[in-house]
C-alpha cells in the first residue's frame, strides 16, 4: 500500500504542475502560510471538509475533534485543539473558525463544542461558522448560535460546497495542522486524519482528557475489524528543495522565543518528545520532524486499543515524509 500511495501522490503532483492556478498556489506555499480559517473537523471528516468547502492549498489551518464527542475545553485538549488554535492566532489574515458536525450528531454535543471554542483566549475575536453536514449528498446546514457569527462568510462557504470524495476509513493519517498540506488520496477515497502541530499526539494518560477520547475512537475504529487497518504518521517539510519547512517543527528548535504561553507549552512538548530520538542536535527542521514522527509512532503504541490490534497484526503503523509545497510522499531512506 505504501508504494501505491507514493506512486499516486507523484502522479497527482505531476497533474497539479500542469494547472497554472495550482502552480501559483504552490509558489505561494513555498514562501510560507497565511490561512484565512481555522478548520475544526472530526477525525473521520478532516480531509473531506477541505473538499466540501472547496478549500485551496493554504486556506485552512487544522484542529481536530473526536467524532461523537464534544470538543473538550482547551486545557483538556492541548494537542487536538489548544495548540493549533494558539498557533493560528499568529496569522494576519484570519476570517473565522469553521467547525463541522455530522448530520446525526446531537444538539447538546454541538452546543458544548461551541461553548468550549469560546473558552480559548486566542479565538475570542473570531466568528464561528458552524455547519451540520450530510457528507453522502453534500447538503450543509448553517448552525444558528449566539457565539459570534459572520453571515457573509457563512453564505460564501455554503455557495462553495461540493460533494466530497468517499471516505476511506481503512487508513488513518497523522498529519500536521499546516494549511499547505492535506491527507493523501488513497485511490479508494479520502482517509481519516488527526491534524495537530507537527502531526504529534501525546502518550495515553488514562485521565479524562483528549487521550481518553482518542482511545475511545481507536476502540470503535478497530473493533470489530472487518479488514486490516493502517495508520500513517506523516512528517512534512522542505524535502524537494523548493520551499518551506514545517512551521511547528521549525518553532520546536527554539521554543523559548515564543511569547504566547499556551503555544509555547505545545511547542516545548514537541521538542521534549523528539529529543530522545535525536542522537545529535537537529541541523534543520526536517531533521526534527523525522524524529517527531518516530516519537508519535511510539506514543500511539501506549493506547491500549492500538497496542492490542498491532500485537495481533491487525493494524500496521508506517511513517512517511511529505513535501510541504508539492505534497509528494517519500520514504525516509529516499531522503
C-alpha positions, -999 to 999 in steps of 0.1 A, spaced: 0 0 0 28 24 8 43 21 -27 9 27 -43 3 58 -21 37 73 -32 31 65 -68 -4 81 -67 10 112 -49 36 116 -76 10 113 -103 -12 139 -86 18 162 -83 25 159 -120 -11 168 -127 -10 198 -104 21 212 -121 1 214 -154 -25 237 -138 -14 274 -137 -36 282 -107 -23 253 -87 13 261 -96 7 297 -83 -7 282 -50 24 260 -47 47 291 -53 28 309 -26 31 279 -3 69 280 -8 70 314 9 51 304 40 14 303 50 -13 328 60 -46 308 62 -79 325 64 -97 299 85 -91 276 115 -109 245 105 -120 222 133 -130 188 119 -140 154 132 -112 129 127 -133 110 101 -141 141 81 -108 161 82 -98 155 46 -134 156 33 -140 190 49 -113 206 27 -131 192 -4 -166 200 10 -158 238 11 -136 237 -20 -106 248 0 -74 256 -19 -39 250 -6 -31 274 22 -68 283 30 -73 265 63 -52 256 94 -65 225 110 -75 214 145 -92 181 153 -123 168 172 -131 132 181 -163 123 163 -193 115 185 -179 136 214 -180 173 222 -147 192 217 -131 194 251 -122 227 268 -87 240 258 -68 227 288 -82 192 284 -74 192 246 -40 208 244 -29 188 214 -60 184 193 -74 219 199 -55 243 221 -21 242 204 -33 245 168 -57 273 178 -29 292 195 -6 287 165 -34 300 143 -35 333 163 -3 345 147 -16 345 111 -25 380 99 -55 373 75 -79 353 98 -116 354 88 -131 329 112 -133 294 127 -151 267 107 -164 238 128 -183 209 112 -206 182 126 -221 151 111 -258 154 104 -267 129 132 -246 145 160 -269 158 187 -276 194 195 -262 190 230 -228 180 216 -228 209 192 -237 234 219 -210 221 242 -184 222 214 -192 258 205 -191 269 242 -156 253 246 -143 270 215 -152 304 230 -131 294 261 -98 296 241 -84 331 247 -68 333 212 -101 327 195 -125 351 212 -123 378 185 -131 354 156 -166 345 143 -176 308 145 -190 294 113 -207 262 123 -223 236 100 -241 203 101 -232 181 71 -245 152 52 -213 140 36 -231 115 14 -250 141 -6 -231 173 2 -261 190 19 -249 216 45 -270 233 72 -258 265 89 -260 262 127 -276 292 143 -259 301 175 -251 332 197 -214 328 200 -205 353 172 -212 347 135 -203 361 102 -233 358 79 -214 369 48 -188 341 51 -214 316 61 -231 321 28 -199 323 9 -189 289 22 -224 274 15 -221 285 -21 -187 268 -24 -200 234 -12 -194 203 -33 -198 166 -25 -165 153 -12 -149 121 -24 -158 89 -5 -142 82 29 -116 55 31 -118 46 68 -93 18 65 -65 44 67 -59 69 95 -33 96 88 -15 116 115 -6 149 98 4 185 107 -22 212 111 -3 232 84 -26 248 58 -4 238 29 -7 200 33 -36 176 32 -42 139 37 -31 118 7 -57 104 -16 -56 66 -14 -73 56 -46 -103 44 -27 -111 78 -12 -101 103 14 -85 89 46 -94 99 81 -69 123 97 -58 136 130 -42 170 123 -21 186 151 10 206 154 37 185 137 13 156 134 21 148 170 -2 131 196 8 125 232 11 93 251 -21 78 266 -26 93 300 -55 73 315 -71 107 325 -104 122 315 -88 143 287 -82 142 249 -63 110 251 -93 92 267 -114 104 237 -88 92 213 -87 58 230 -125 55 226 -122 65 189 -95 39 184 -116 12 201 -146 20 178 -124 20 147 -105 -12 155 -133 -34 169 -147 -53 152 -121 -52 125 -136 -60 91 -103 -56 73 -67 -48 82 -63 -12 93 -33 11 88 -20 42 104 3 65 86 24 90 105 35 118 82 62 144 88 63 173 63 90 197 53 112 210 25 121 176 11 123 187 -26 143 219 -21 115 242 -34 102 257 -2 90 257 32 97 237 63 71 226 89 63 257 109 58 238 141 90 218 136 109 250 130 94 266 162 104 235 182 141 241 175 139 271 198 105 272 217 118 296 243 114 325 219 76 321 218 57 346 239 22 330 237 22 308 268 -2 281 256 16 278 222 50 277 239 38 248 260 27 229 230 59 235 211 80 226 241 62 193 242 72 186 206 108 194 214 108 171 245 91 143 226 115 144 197 148 148 216 151 111 227 151 101 190 180 125 181 215 112 186 228 147 179 211 181 178 190 185 147 206 206 119 173 215 103 135 215 109 135 184 85 157 165 110 133 175 138 101 163 120 118 130 112 124 124 149 90 137 158 73 111 136 92 84 155 81 98 188 45 99 176 46 63 164 59 53 198 32 73 216 5 56 195 15 23 210 7 35 245 -30 35 236 -44 1 247 -66 -3 216 -37 5 192 -13 -18 211 -38 -47 211 -45 -45 174 -9 -40 165 2 -70 186 -21 -94 166 -11 -79 132 -45 -64 125 -30 -29 124 1 -16 106 18 17 115 40 33 89 60 65 87 63 87 56 75 122 47 56 148 27 69 178 9 52 209 21 48 226 -13 40 196 -36 25 172 -10 46 145 -26 53 115 -4 87 99 4 101 71 25 128 80 50 156 61 32 149 81 0 160 113 16 
